[in-house]
């Protein structure tokens, strides 16, 4: 695999093992500069291990990683912002002191760090919390402070592990807009999340990891096209069981009276519609590209080993996932 100047991150056949267990196996993917890149996978897939390798917290047993064309080292810390799933701030310190400290270790002067922190607090409607101790804030507001600490130095690469955790819908919208604005200003974002809806809204590219391996990677539009036209979305006013139990249906998912289904090979959508029309009331019928959630479930189920348990690998007292 060639390292190209337009790549922000390269994983090239990366493998990492712990105590005889393989957390990541021959993992390869490329993150283009200026992209919002989704790193997806179920619990225990290898996402957090991959992020720790990217951040030079861990080192691969095989393969290579490049960040802006060089090996990941502490020398890159001023160009990277990392928001871990586990909060890394100091609960007993004031909000402004937390932000000034994290700005300083990312290369900002004390004065500049405090000035930028005040601007971010104003933007996130938290100026009144400036002198409160972090532990006094709600979970959602602590997450906002964690994000500010990640982005305060305007890094070239932001690595965000579950950035929407604990946020209400209003602040989810604020976080989404902020991420897109940072990308518009030239940043690259790697988004690790379980939330398929956020990936569809934000990400242009993605990698789906399962049991340490990449099941699929590339542009989101291409991934959806590849898993294409056998998906039907139904809105029902009647009983859903004729849809769920129909012999032509390979998979049915959805909430309430909304169903997203995938037909078995060789079955025609029009014939399927005709066969259920007299058995339930159909409000809407649409043949469409599958949702990312549907693709995720289909791929993971298709590569699961029913005899294997979920391996959790302890690393320095934490769980590698």
N, C-alpha and C positions, 0 to 999 in steps of 0.2 A: 504494500500500500504506500503510495507516494504522499509525502507531506506537502500540501499546497499552501501558498501564502494566504489564501482566503479562508482557511480553516482556523477556527478558534480552538477546537479540541479534537484530538485524534486518539482513539483507542484502537490498537492494532494487535489482535490475537492475545488479549490480556487474560492471564490466569492467576487466581489467588486461592491458596488453600490455608486452612487452619486445622491443626490437629487431625490431619487425615481426611477432613471434609473439604469439598471444593465449593467455595462461595461464588467464584466467577470462573467460567471456562471458555477460553478462546473467544473472548468478547471483542467485537470490532464495531465501531461506529464513528462517524465524522460529524462534527457540529460546525456548520458554516458560520462565518462571522455575520453578525446582524440578525441571526435567527432567534426565535423562541423555540427551544428544543425540548420536547417531552421525553423524560426518562420514566418509563412505566413498568409496572410489574406487581404481582401479588406479594404479600408478606413473605419474606425469606427468599425473594428472587435474586438478590444481589445488588439492588440499587444503592443502598447505603455504603456497602463495601466499595462499589465503583466510585462513588463520590469521594470517599476517603482516600482512594488511590489518586484520584484527580487532584485532591488537595494536599498530596504528599504526606498525609497522616499515616497511610500504609504504602507499602511498595509491592509491586507485582512480583510473583514468582517467575512469570514468563510473559513475553510480549513487551510492548512499549506504549508509553503515553506521551503525547506532546500537547502542550498548551501554548498557543501562539508560536508554534514551531520549535519550542525548547522543552526539555524535561521539566516536569513540575517540581519546583523547589521553593523555599521560603523567599527567595529573591523576587518571586512573582506576586507576593501577597498584596502589594499595593495596587495591582491590576485586577485582583479578584475580590469579590464579596461573597461570603458564604453564610447562608442562613440555615443552621442545622435544625432538624426536627426537634431535638432536645434543646431547650433554651440555654444560651451560653452567657447571659448577662448576670449582673450581681444584684440580687434582690434587696440587699440592705443599703445599696447606694442610691443616691438621687438620680432621677432620670437624666438630667443634664450632665451629671458627672459620668454616668455610664456612657453616654454618647460622646462626650469629650475624650474619654479614655480610649474608646474603640476608634475614634477618628485619629487620635495621636498615634496609635500603633499601626495605622494604615498610612502614616506619612504626613498627616496634617499637623500644622502648628496648633498649640492649645487655643489661641485666639480664633484661628480659622475654624477649628473643630466646633467651638461653641457657637460661632456665628452661623455656620451651616446647620448645626443641630437646631437652633432656634427657628430657622427657616423651614426645616422639615417638620418640626412640632406644630408650627402654624398651619402648614399644609395639611397635616393629619388631624387638625382640630384638637390638639393636645397641649397648646401653649400653657394652659392653666395648670397642667400637671408637671411643669418643668422641674419644680423643686420637691416633688413627692418622691418617696422611696418606691422603687420599682415593684416591690412585693405588695404594695398597697393598691396596685392597679388591677383591673379585671384581666382575665385571660386574654381577651381580644385586644385590649390596649397594650398588654405586655408584648403580644405578637407584633403590633405596629411599631413599638420601640425596637424590637429585635430586627425588623426590616429596615428601619432607619439606620441602625448601627451597621447593617450590611451594605447599605447603599450610600452612606454619608460621603464617602470619598470618590463617588462617581466612578466605580470600577469599570474596566472594559468587559469583564465577565462576571455575571452574577449566577451563583449556584444556589437555587432555592429549593429546600426540602420541605414540602407541605406548607407553603407560605400562607394558605388560606385557613389554616387550623385556628379555630376559636373565633373567627370573624363573623359578624352578622352580615346580612345581604348588602347593607349600605357600604360597609367597609370592605366587603369583597369587591364591589364595584370600584371603590377607590384604589384598592390594591391592583386590580386589573388595569385600570387606566394608568397608574404609575409605572407598572412594568412596561406597558406599551410605549409610554413616553420615553423611558430610559432606552428602549430599543431604537426608537426614532432618533434619539440623540447619539446613537452609535454603539450602544452596548449589545452584548450577546447574553442570552439568558438560557440556563439549563433548569428546567422545571421538573422536579421529581414529585409525583403526586399520585394518589389513588383516584382523583376526581376526573373522570373521563370528560365531563362537561367542560371543565376548565381547559383541558388539553384541546378540545375541539374549538373553543373560543380563542385561545391564545397561540397555539403552537402551529408552526409551519412544517416542522419535521419532528420525527419521534423514533424512539427505539423501544420495543417491548421486550423485556427480559423475563425469562422464566427458568428457574433452577440454574441460574448463572449464565444462561446462554441467550443470545438475541434470537427471538422468533421472527421478528420483522423489524425493518428499519427503513427510513427514507422519508420523502415528503408525504405529509398527511393526505393530500389529494390523491397521490398515487397508491397509497396503502388502501384507501377506501375504494378506489377504482378496481384494484386487484381482488377485492372481496365483494364485489359488485352487485350485480343486478338481480340476484335471487332473493332480495330482502323486500318484504312488504310491511307497510305500516297500516294498521287498521284502527279506526275508532268505532267502537260498538255501542249500541244502545240496548242490546239484548245480551243473552247468555254467551260467555266467552268459551265455554267448554267445547262447542263444535270446532272452534279454531285450534284450541290447545291439543285436542285429541285427534285431529284430522291426520290420516295416514300419509298425506303429502308433506306434512310439517316436520322438518328436521329439528327445529329449535323454536320455542316461543318464549318471549319475555315481555315485560311491560308492567305497568301499574294500573290498577283499576280496570277500566274498560278500554284502555289503550294497549294494543299489542304490536310488537315488532317481531316478525317471524321470518325464518329462513326456510325455503322450500327444499325438499330433496331433489337431487339431480334428476333432470328429465321431466319435471312437473311444470306446467305452464301456469302463470299467474291468473290468466283469464279463466282457465278451466277451474282453478281453485276457487276463484270468486263465485263462479256459477254454482259450484257444488255446495257452498255454505250459504248462499243467498236466501234459501228458503228455511234455514235452520236458526238464523239469528238476524237481528236488525243491524245493518251496517250504515254508519253515519259517514265514514270516509274510508277510501281505499287508495293507497298510493304505493307504486313500485319505486324504490329509491335506493340510493347508496346506503349501506348499513351504518348505524351509529358506531362510534369508536367503542362504546360499551359492548355492543354486540360482537364486534371483531375481537375484542379483548377476551370475552368469555369463551367464544368459539376456539380461539387459538390456545388458550390456557387449558381448557377442557380436553382439547385434542392432543395435548402433550403431557398430560398428567399421568403419573404412575400410581395406580390405586393401591399398590402394595407398599408404597414409600410414605413415611411420615414427613412432617415438616421439620427440616433440620434447622435449628437455631444455633448459630455459632457464636460463642462468647468471645468478645474481643475487648480486653481491658475493662471487664466488668459490664460491658454493654452488649447489645444483641446486634449482630451484623445482619442487615436485611437488604 
